[in-house]
Every structure is written in C-alpha cells, then in structure tokens.
Amino acid sequence: MATRRELRWLRAAFLTVAAVALLGLGASVSGLAVPGLRLDRIDPEHAVFNDEAGRVRHMSVRLNHTVVNDGWFPATVTGVGLRADGVRLTGVQGPAFPVTIGAGERVQMALDLEVIDCDRAAATLPEQVIRVERWWGSQSTAPTGPDGPISESYWEFVLGTLCDR
C-alpha cells in the first residue's frame, strides 16, 4: 500500500503531466507553437511551349492561392519554397517579404513553377513550405489545403495536366 507522501507525489506528477499536455495542445491549436497557415482557393494556370516541330520545350504552372492564418497569433512570413523533385520554383508573386498575416487574415500570392522532369515530378509528392519568423526564431511549416493536407491527387492533377500532353 502506498503512503500518503507517495500518493501526494503521484498526484502532483499526474497534475504536472496533464498541465504540460494541455499547454502543449493549446500552443499547437492556437498557432503559437506551429503557425496555423492554410492554403485556400488554389487555382492552377498551365502553360506549355512547343518548338517548331511540336516538341514540348517548356512546361510551367502558376499556383494562385490565398494563404490564411487560422491561428490565434500573427505569423510573419519571410519566404515561400517548394520541396520537390523535377519541379523548380521560379518565382513568387504577391506582397513583398516579410509580410505579417494577422490572426484570421488572408494574403494572395502565386507560385510560378517550372516542370523540369515529369517522371521525377510524378514520383514524389511536392510540398510547399512557408518560412515564418517568431520572436524566438524562424521555422518552416507546410501549410494545409482547404480541406486538410494537400493531397496527392491534387498534385497529380496539376502535374498530370501538363505532363500528359
């Protein structure tokens, strides 16, 4: 049987663990620990350029979208990137960086991508990343799509429209 002292220690340990878990959950949900950024209204524009013989020479896509801050705290975006194989980010259209997106606010931007190799691009799922500055440092985060994580079927649509020509 446990002594009173042991029971008090166990109770204190349990309450400490519960408090830390709740604080961690609150920091995550609020956007304090990880920015709550989401891409909304993603609208791709495709362009394919052929040479005189009809061979495809250049394929590009512009991803027009809105970045929404679903967190409770502002997020200062210092850059946007793309982790992808066979696709290169050639430009970002929108506000000049750094741009602060307040809680619940939206910012319009477009990513210009060039498809270099369709086979490599189709083999791995591209991931858009947003670089965010906080008072304690910077971090990169992958925003979600309008309905959760950006799906493989979305990238298959974007790349397939170009690469199936």
Disulfide bonds with the S-S distance in Angstrom:
Cys118-Cys163 1.97
